[in-house]
Amino acid sequence: MKLSARNQLNGKVTGVELGAVMANVKIEIAEPGVITAVITKESVEKLGLSEGDDVSAIIKSTEVIVGK
């Protein structure tokens, strides 16, 4: 599948925390180390995500906030 998003990070799921509606998915990548994706619980279930899965985090954003 080809995507327009240029920010694609390959990694491994290190944890899935399910809430009532949303879920936190921790993904270990080379840099910065670990990122957390907040997605719907339904998406976690449809993808069958679990610890140890190889995944791609695809980041498409129209806004980036930088602080110092």
N, C-alpha and C positions, 0 to 999 in steps of 0.2 A: 504494500500500500504506500502510495506517495502522499506526503502531507506538505502543506505550505508552511507549517511551523518549523523554524530553523533550530529551535532550542529543544533538542531531543537528548535525554540523558538515560543511558542504560544502567540498570542496577538490579539489586536483589531485595525483595521484600523482607524486612527484618521484624515487622510487627504490624498487626491489624487490630485496632481498637474500635469495636462496633458500638454505636450509640443507638438511640431510638430511631433516628432518621439519618444521621450523618456518620461517617467513619473516618478515622485517622489512619493513613497508611504510611508507615515509615519505610523509606527506600534508601538502601546504602549505595552510594555512588562514589566515584573516585574523588571528586572535588565538588562541594565542600565537605563531603563525608556522608552526611545523612540529610535527606530532605523529607518533609512530611507533606503529603497530599491530603486535602480534606475533600472527600467525595461522598456521594450518597451511599447509604447502606445497600440500597438496591443495586448500585453499580458494582459494589464489592461482591455481592451474591451472584450477579449475572456473569461477572468475569471469573468467579471462583477463586478469588485472590486468597492466598494464605502464605504464611511465613516460608521463605525459601524459594518462592517463585521468582524467575527471571522476568523483569518487566522493563518497559520504557516509559519514562516520565516525559510527556510532551507538553511544553510550556508555550502557550500562545497568550500574549497579553497586549492590551492596548495602552496600558499605563504601568510605569515603573516608578516607585518612590525611592529616593536615595536620601539617606540622612548621614550626618557626620557628628 
